[in-house]
Amino acid sequence: MTEQLFREDSYLKDCEATVTAAGDGYVVLDRTVFYPMGGGQPGDTGEISWDGGSVRITDTRYGDDGEIRHLAAEGANLPGRGTPVNAALDWDRRYLHMRMHTALHLLGSVLQYGVTGGNISADKSRLDFDMEDTVDKDQVTADVQALVDENHPVTCRWISDEELEAQPELVRTMSVQPPKGAGKVRLLEIEGVDLQPCGGTHLKSTGEVGRFQVGKVEKKGKRNRRVSILLDQ
Ligand SMILES: [Zn+2]
């Protein structure tokens, strides 16, 4: 298994690591700062370099056994097993994912409806809400911006599966159930605003979201509103 350094510190931009497997266009390391695609957040991109070589990483995904695979272009030269490497992610892109991801938590706390889906990218992100009401874009923008400007601390902590089962109200997202079976679940807390299971990478305080704006609101069925958000780049 890969040690997931990004879980404890999402601000790590690179790390030293050792190759534990390589081949078929991917590299597995004993530890990494690269976030694997999941929970609506894209996998990280970046570069793995070693004494005498480097390879461009185009995506990061979980493998079949829970290992984290750093994907490279087909035919790329890869470091062999046991090679010490430096793994550096594309920080500007990842930081936008963190701002977007944290902003979506704020959006979900302003629009108190069930969430049926979501997607994050560096230039635009969205949540789908189980709601029939119309969305007042200006009001929601102002409400979220106020939460940003109040600069609430954002922290993570772990609770056991049993503790989570005793508090089902923590799980607001209906389509994305938190991963269970590992014995513990990661809780994301935006102090005074939001508390829910989440495995993604977040900011350390809401102020870093910056300028927030509700973009398009689309009607995707009678009880589904797709709300897109934009941030200053
Ligand atoms: Zn999250």
Boltz pocket constraint, residues with backbone or C-beta under 6 A from the ligand:
constraints:
  - pocket:
      binder: B
      contacts: [[A, 101], [A, 105], [A, 188], [A, 197], [A, 198], [A, 199], [A, 200], [A, 201], [A, 202]]
      max_distance: 6.0
